Amino acid sequence: MTSFFSCDWGTTSFRLRRVNAATGHVIDERREASGARVLFSSCAPGDTAAREKAFANFLRKQLRLMAENDVTSLDRDILSATFLTG
């Protein structure tokens, strides 16, 4: 593994970083002003399935956007992960 993802998903903001596994340096980063609260409140109260889907779709989108920035340096196992294609 040459890199890994680090995610800081707070109540009011979202940060996703791709980190070089050997050096610990941040290779790429995505930031969003809307955090978990916005996604949580966008779903009907008590609709756990809708919440799970909303969070998964949001994270999937962020990973895809990051991959579009620099596809050649992402690990093949990351790009082929079921999560990205689901």
C-alpha positions as CSV (number, residue, x, y, z in Angstrom):
1,M,0.0,0.0,0.0
2,T,1.5,3.3,-1.0
3,S,-1.3,5.6,0.3
4,F,-4.4,5.5,2.5
5,F,-7.4,7.7,3.2
6,S,-7.9,9.8,6.4
7,C,-11.4,11.1,7.0
8,D,-12.4,13.7,9.6
9,W,-16.2,13.9,9.3
10,G,-17.4,16.3,12.0
11,T,-20.7,17.8,12.8
12,T,-20.2,21.0,10.7
13,S,-17.5,20.1,8.2
14,F,-16.0,17.2,6.2
15,R,-12.3,16.6,5.4
16,L,-10.9,13.7,3.3
17,R,-7.2,13.3,2.8
18,R,-5.1,10.9,0.9
19,V,-1.9,10.3,2.7
20,N,1.5,8.8,1.6
21,A,1.9,5.7,3.7
22,A,5.7,5.9,3.9
23,T,6.1,9.6,4.7
24,G,2.7,10.6,6.3
25,H,2.5,13.6,3.9
26,V,-0.9,14.6,2.6
27,I,-1.1,14.0,-1.2
28,D,-4.6,15.3,-1.8
29,E,-7.4,16.8,0.3
30,R,-11.1,17.5,-0.1
31,R,-13.0,19.8,2.2
32,E,-16.8,20.5,2.4
33,A,-18.4,23.0,4.7
34,S,-21.4,20.7,5.3
35,G,-20.8,18.1,7.9
36,A,-22.7,15.1,9.3
37,R,-25.4,17.3,10.7
38,V,-26.6,18.5,7.3
39,L,-26.7,14.9,5.9
40,F,-28.4,13.6,9.0
41,S,-31.1,16.3,9.0
42,S,-31.7,15.9,5.2
43,C,-33.4,12.5,5.9
44,A,-36.7,11.7,7.5
45,P,-36.6,11.2,11.3
46,G,-36.1,7.5,12.1
47,D,-35.3,6.5,8.5
48,T,-32.0,4.7,9.2
49,A,-31.8,3.2,5.7
50,A,-32.1,6.6,4.1
51,R,-29.4,8.0,6.4
52,E,-27.0,5.2,5.7
53,K,-27.5,5.6,1.9
54,A,-27.1,9.4,2.2
55,F,-23.8,9.1,4.1
56,A,-22.5,6.3,1.8
57,N,-23.4,8.3,-1.4
58,F,-21.7,11.5,0.0
59,L,-18.5,9.6,0.8
60,R,-18.5,7.8,-2.5
61,K,-18.9,11.1,-4.3
62,Q,-16.0,12.6,-2.4
63,L,-13.7,9.6,-3.2
64,R,-14.7,9.7,-6.9
65,L,-13.9,13.5,-7.0
66,M,-10.5,12.8,-5.4
67,A,-9.8,10.0,-7.8
68,E,-10.5,12.3,-10.7
69,N,-7.8,14.6,-9.5
70,D,-5.0,12.1,-9.9
71,V,-6.1,8.6,-11.0
72,T,-2.6,7.4,-11.9
73,S,-1.2,7.6,-8.3
74,L,-4.1,6.0,-6.5
75,D,-3.6,2.3,-5.6
76,R,-5.3,-0.1,-7.9
77,D,-7.0,-1.8,-5.0
78,I,-8.5,1.4,-3.9
79,L,-9.9,2.2,-7.3
80,S,-11.3,-1.3,-7.7
81,A,-13.0,-1.3,-4.3
82,T,-16.6,-2.2,-4.3
83,F,-17.4,0.9,-2.4
84,L,-16.4,3.2,-5.3
85,T,-18.4,1.3,-7.8
86,G,-21.5,0.7,-5.7
